[in-house]
Amino acid sequence: MPKIKICGLTRVCDIEAVNKYRPDYVGFVFAKSKRQIAPDQVAFLKSKLDTDILAVGVFVNEDISHVAKLSNAGIIDVVQLHGDEDEAYIRLLKSKTKVPIIRAVRIAEVVDLEIADATMADFPLLDTYHKDSYGGTGMSFDWSYLKSFSRPYFLAGGIGEDNIVEAINTGAYCLDISSGAETDGYKDPDKIAFLCQKAHEQ
């Protein structure tokens, strides 16, 4: 059974939905985006989140000391690096905090998986390459590339109700869903329920 992450939560009603439908992870986006949320808001929402659900902080090229501060304060349980952070950045971050680290690798062709396989992060997150965006495009890359990838990974990019079963069948450790759990730009409890049910019934 794959794990599931619902990313881009911003409201109390989003927390109520995930507490009810039980994804394994939720994501709070600290990076500049339409889903960006401030640290004090995350702390408030985290206080209402079921303790069995891990809170992931999503960062893009953020100062290491700030990431470590939020991690060590317990505001987030897992760090997700979604920018140009390299292995030196990850090594230094690991020296400052003990929380798990996810590194996003944007996949354009199968050779890009070599970067994901080599990272010292706890998990690579495989997302779709787009020259103008670090993520959140709602587009999928060619999942047939994954047949030869054996390391546990998070899969992101364009996962939703119409392809959730196909995503599950890739063998991903965790499915990372954002726009696919939304209606009109906001998290949709019915979609969250459907996606979590599909993941949990496998």
N, C-alpha and C positions, 0 to 999 in steps of 0.2 A: 504494500500500500504506500503510495507516494505521500510525502508531506505536502502541505499547501501553505502558501504565504499570500495574504491579501495586502497589497501595498498601496500607500497613498491615503491613509486615514487622516481625517481632519476634524471630525465632529463627534460629539457624544453619542449620537445615534449610530455612527459607524462602530463604535466600541460595543454598544448594545447588541448589534447584529453579530459581530464576531464572537462575543461571549456566548451567544445562543448557538451559533453554527460551528464553532470550534475549529478554525484553522490552527495550524501549528505555530505559525509566525504571522505577525502583522508588521507593516512597514510605515515609518514616519519619514517624510522627505525633508531633510534640512537644506538641501541644495535648492537653488533658485529654479522654480518651476511652478506650474499652475497648482501643484499639490503641496507647495512649500508650507512648512509649519514651524513656528518659533519654539525654542527649547522649553519655555515656561508652559506653553500649551501642551507640548508633549508630556511634560511632567504631570500635568493635570489629567490628561487622557490615560496615561500609564497607571495612575492611581485607581482608575476605574476598570482597568483591564484584568481579566482573570489571570491569576498568577501562573497557570499552566500554559499560557500563550506567550511566546517570546516576542519582545519588541525589538525590531531591527531599525537602526538609524541609517538612513541613506545619505551619503555625503559625496560631493564632487569637488575634488581638489581642495579640501578643507585643511586648515592648519591642524597639525597633529595634536597639539596641546589641547585644542578645543574638543576634538573627537575623544581624546583620552579623558578629559574632564567629564563629559556627558556619560561616558561608559562607566567610569569609576564612581560616579554619583548614583548609579543604578537607574538612570533615566532611560537608558537603552541596555538591552541584554546582548545584542549582536551588532557589529559594525558592518555595513555594506559600503564598499568603495566603488563608485560608479564613474570615476573620471579618468585621469591620466596617472593615477598613483602607480608607482613602480615597486619593485621588490625591496628596494632600500627603504621606501616609505613604510611598507608593511613590516619590515624588520624593526624599524624604530618604533612603530606603533605597538608591536608586540612587547617591546621592552617597557612600555608605559601603561599597558592595560592587559588584563587576562581574558577579556571577553573574546568569543570566536569572531573571526574576520572572514567576510565574503568579498571576493574581488570579482567585479564584472569584467568580462572579456567580450568585446563586440565581434561577432562572427560574420565575416563576409565570404570566406572560403574555408575549405576543410583544414588548410594549413594553420589557420588561426587557433585551432584546438591545441596546438603544441604549446602556445603561451598559457592556456588554461591549465594544461596538464602539469606545467612546470612551476606554477605559482606556489609560494609558501603559505598563502592564505589557507584557512581551514577548508573553505569551499570555493571553487570557481562558480561564477554565475554567467551563464552563456546567454547573451542577448544579441539582438540584430544590429549589425553595423549600419550606421547612417552618417554620412559625412557632416551633417549639420546638427547632430544631436547625440548626447551621451546616453540616451535611453528614453523610454516612454513613448516610443513611436507607434506602438500598437501593431507592429509588423513582425512576422516570423521569418527566420532564416530557414535554410534547407535542413530539416531535421534528419534527413537521411545521413548527414555527416556524422551523426551521433552513434552510428552502429559500431564504430571502432573506438569509441571513447569509454573507458572503463572506470574512470575516477568518479566518485559521487559528486553530483553537481546540481545547482539550481538552474532551472530552465525558465527564461523570460522571453517576452516578445510576442504579442498577438495571441495569447492564450485566452480563450473565452468559451462560451457555451457550445459553439459550433465545432470546436476542435479539442475539447478537454480530453476526450477519450484517446484521440491520437497523441496528445501530449503525454498522457499517462503511459501510453505504450512505448514511449521513447526510453523508459527506464530511469527517468530523472529521479534524483533523491527528493527534490522538492520542486513544485510548480509555483512560479512567482507571477501573480496575476494582479494587474492594476486596472487598465481601461476596460478589460473584459468583465470586470465586476461593477461596471458603472452604467448609469443611464443619465444622459444629459450632463455628464461631467461630475456626477456625484455617485458615491457608493450606493448600490442597489441591494437591499437586504434579500430580495428574491433571487438575484443572481449569485450573491454570496452563498445562500442556502444551496442552490443547485450545484455550484462548483464544488463546495465542500462535500456535499453528498456523493458526487461522482468520484471524487478522490478517495473518500473513506470507504466506499463500497468495493474497491478493487482488492 
